[in-house]
Amino acid sequence: MASSPKDLHFVLFPLMQQGHMIPIIDIAIILAHRNATVTIITTPVNATRFRPAITRATEANLKIQVIELQLRLADVGLPEGCENFDMLPSSDLFGKMYAAMDMLEQPSENVLRRLTPPPSCIISDNQFPWTTDLASRLGIPRFVFHGPGCFTYVCLNIVMNTNILNEIESDSDYFTLPGIPDRIEMTKAQAGGWGKRETKQMEEFFERMETAADAANGIVVNSFEELEPEYVKLLEVAKGKKVWCIGPVSLRNRSFLDLADRGNKAGIDEHECSKWLDMKDPRSVILVCLGSMSSFCNEQMVELGLGLELSNVPFIWCIRSITDETHRWLSGYEERVKDRGLIVRGWAPQALILSHEAIGGFVTHCGWNSTLEGVSAGVPMVTYPQHADQFLNERFLVDVLKTGVSVGMDVPVAVGEQDKFGVMVRKESIKMAVERVMDDEGEGKARRERARELGEMAKRAMTEAGSSYLNTTLMIQDVIEELAKNTKQI
Ligand code: UDP
């Protein structure tokens, strides 16, 4: 019978999307550091993306492995190799990816039944609903991992599982979210962005996901209790199960390599990037990085660049996908701002940049990981949400933590829809928000101080005396107890 972490074998199923895969890899390595055996189930293209982190972990004698399964993409009408949500040109195709993911159930079961030592617990993204049944067939617990933090999870629970959105007619009128301690106002379009159920297929998928999450043994959240104590409790009550806040998991990355080589291969030499930052004053530079999924039309990219130029603040601007038009515009722009602006083309070493003392602010699209990474870095943020849960994360930063300044984006833009909308945020708004966040006087100073304190709290939570470390211990203990219960029942 299992009596300590070294007897346990965790099997992790990350969703094939950077914002879900990156924290799950961190969780895998955190668990392996507790002496557990860890297996990550993914597909070949995704395994390639995080192989360096796993290689470093195995070289450090951690018991961690990756098992690759093939998605049956041709069967759902997706091209071969298209194994990550960031490879899909538009959100209309997400349903096909979910259909391909569903077909992983039997191959996963075959793999799990052959694992040695046998699996003791599944931690899987909530977008793998079938893992609840699989865990139950194997007689082990399943913990569900849901991308965002507790505040957003609670709000999503309200908008998805009550009638509130149906009672509001207009997409653009602001309403107050009921049942939570903070006054949060949003539009129906902003609140309903996550879990859009526009087709019968998506409706059924989200229902299965909810049912499976309700039947799971616990919820693993990349957050820390001190950040959102009331919402941790509200989530536990709403879902009637234990919530394990074990983050910010990004803070497990401490070495230069772990920080620099996270997610994809960076589009800049990481040492060059650090050297550039070394030349700048502490807390003087703003990082602009808008996630792994958001896309902007050329006109909006130009407007963003002009806003940064107007602000006169030193910046690192990471541009994930560059069209020919943006590329041509950038050549003149880069020359104009060369004394204070660094452009990263492609993937940014975000965790490395945020860990540098020269960083004093962050323009973020409010994906949950970026939100929490900004909190962990102790910096105030300019909030520039695009879709999904990002408008809720924005409200958390602006209204609850009071470390965010909104850029004024108020209409969600889905993946692939950017050209339809054109410029939505003007350069003057960008300049103003950047200057407010970097301001060192009055309101700006107080905001910076609050952000700094939160950063300290985040770091403490991940130390051996901290709440997230303790929650990881308790979560491991819970698996041992669940397994003991199941053995008795047999
Ligand atoms: N990220 C990065 N470099 C990039 C873009 C993103 O390292 O150029 C990382 C970022 O640090 C975070 C994750 O990718 O850990 C993105 O997750 P998030 O939830 O913030 O947003 P998403 O990309 O899912 O919208």
Residues whose N, C-alpha, C, O or C-beta is under 5 A from the ligand:
A	BS01	UDP	Q18 G19 I22 R262 G263 G291 S292 M293 G346 W347 A348 P349 Q350 A351 G367 W368 N369 S370 T371
